[in-house]
Amino acid sequence: MNESLGKIVNEEDKIIKNGLENLITKEKNLIHEYKVMNNFKDKFTGHLNSSINDELEKRKLEILYKIQSKEEQHKSLIKLIDYLTFLDNKKKI
């Protein structure tokens, strides 16, 4: 094990950063696609309009699911931080 701990942590941080950047880009693209499709949906009729509405509904559900998941993650992180703070305070006593 010739690599320093700092170098290993730096490489792992890059992996996490790249993953988060990719996730953010995908979510921005999803929202952009939804907005574009929503703006053009009324310009089409018949089967094409129905297909666009179906795709819009799929994207809307995916966006709502992601929002709900992030809210749950946020709540869980707050609970975890509260617990870690509790443990830290307990150590100080």
Phi and psi in degrees as a GROMACS rama.xvg file:
@    title "Ramachandran Plot"
@    xaxis  label "Phi"
@    yaxis  label "Psi"
@TYPE xy
-88.087  -17.8632  ASN-2
-75.9116  142.912  GLU-3
-78.0772  156.582  SER-4
-60.2376  -39.6129  LEU-5
-60.918  -40.4809  GLY-6
-67.33  -40.5708  LYS-7
-63.8025  -46.4724  ILE-8
-62.1947  -41.7319  VAL-9
-60.1347  -44.3185  ASN-10
-64.9064  -41.8798  GLU-11
-67.3034  -36.9084  GLU-12
-62.9357  -38.1992  ASP-13
-63.4586  -41.0586  LYS-14
-61.6532  -45.6931  ILE-15
-63.7755  -45.2359  ILE-16
-60.6122  -46.5445  LYS-17
-62.0562  -40.8434  ASN-18
-61.8054  -44.4506  GLY-19
-65.9298  -40.3547  LEU-20
-63.2763  -41.1211  GLU-21
-63.2087  -41.8872  ASN-22
-62.7478  -45.5998  LEU-23
-62.1859  -42.7639  ILE-24
-61.9384  -44.1432  THR-25
-62.2609  -41.536  LYS-26
-67.8267  -39.4741  GLU-27
-62.8813  -41.613  LYS-28
-63.1985  -41.2687  ASN-29
-61.4028  -45.4306  LEU-30
-66.2347  -40.9711  ILE-31
-62.0813  -46.4119  HIS-32
-59.0163  -42.5629  GLU-33
-60.9224  -46.3626  TYR-34
-63.7701  -43.4877  LYS-35
-63.1408  -47.6883  VAL-36
-62.6922  -39.3128  MET-37
-65.4393  -36.4561  ASN-38
-68.7978  -30.4668  ASN-39
-100.75  -4.14476  PHE-40
-62.2653  -33.2592  LYS-41
-78.9192  -9.16569  ASP-42
-84.8045  -6.37278  LYS-43
-118.278  155.855  PHE-44
-128.587  168.98  THR-45
67.6517  -139.015  GLY-46
-62.3766  -39.4567  HIS-47
-63.4327  -41.4758  LEU-48
-63.9233  -40.8842  ASN-49
-63.7001  -42.0638  SER-50
-63.9205  -41.6925  SER-51
-64.6268  -42.6419  ILE-52
-62.6436  -38.1812  ASN-53
-63.3062  -45.0787  ASP-54
-64.5336  -39.6205  GLU-55
-61.0523  -42.2062  LEU-56
-65.1768  -39.754  GLU-57
-62.0835  -45.8998  LYS-58
-67.4152  -37.9369  ARG-59
-61.7622  -45.2064  LYS-60
-63.7161  -38.8194  LEU-61
-65.1834  -42.8653  GLU-62
-63.7898  -45.0711  ILE-63
-62.7758  -39.2791  LEU-64
-62.9802  -44.1149  TYR-65
-63.1477  -41.0361  LYS-66
-62.3928  -46.7428  ILE-67
-62.4686  -41.7121  GLN-68
-63.1405  -42.0145  SER-69
-66.7615  -36.0519  LYS-70
-63.8004  -42.0535  GLU-71
-65.9381  -40.8158  GLU-72
-62.2658  -40.9779  GLN-73
-61.4881  -46.3706  HIS-74
-60.5058  -42.8077  LYS-75
-64.9238  -40.7743  SER-76
-64.5994  -39.3682  LEU-77
-62.0934  -44.1702  ILE-78
-61.7038  -42.0606  LYS-79
-64.0488  -43.8498  LEU-80
-63.2283  -42.4959  ILE-81
-60.0694  -43.0393  ASP-82
-66.3411  -43.2571  TYR-83
-63.7538  -37.5625  LEU-84
-64.2801  -42.5557  THR-85
-57.1022  -48.5727  PHE-86
-63.9278  -39.8803  LEU-87
-64.5376  -42.856  ASP-88
-65.1372  -35.8448  ASN-89
-66.1348  -36.988  LYS-90
-65.0689  -35.3301  LYS-91
-72.2351  -21.2932  LYS-92
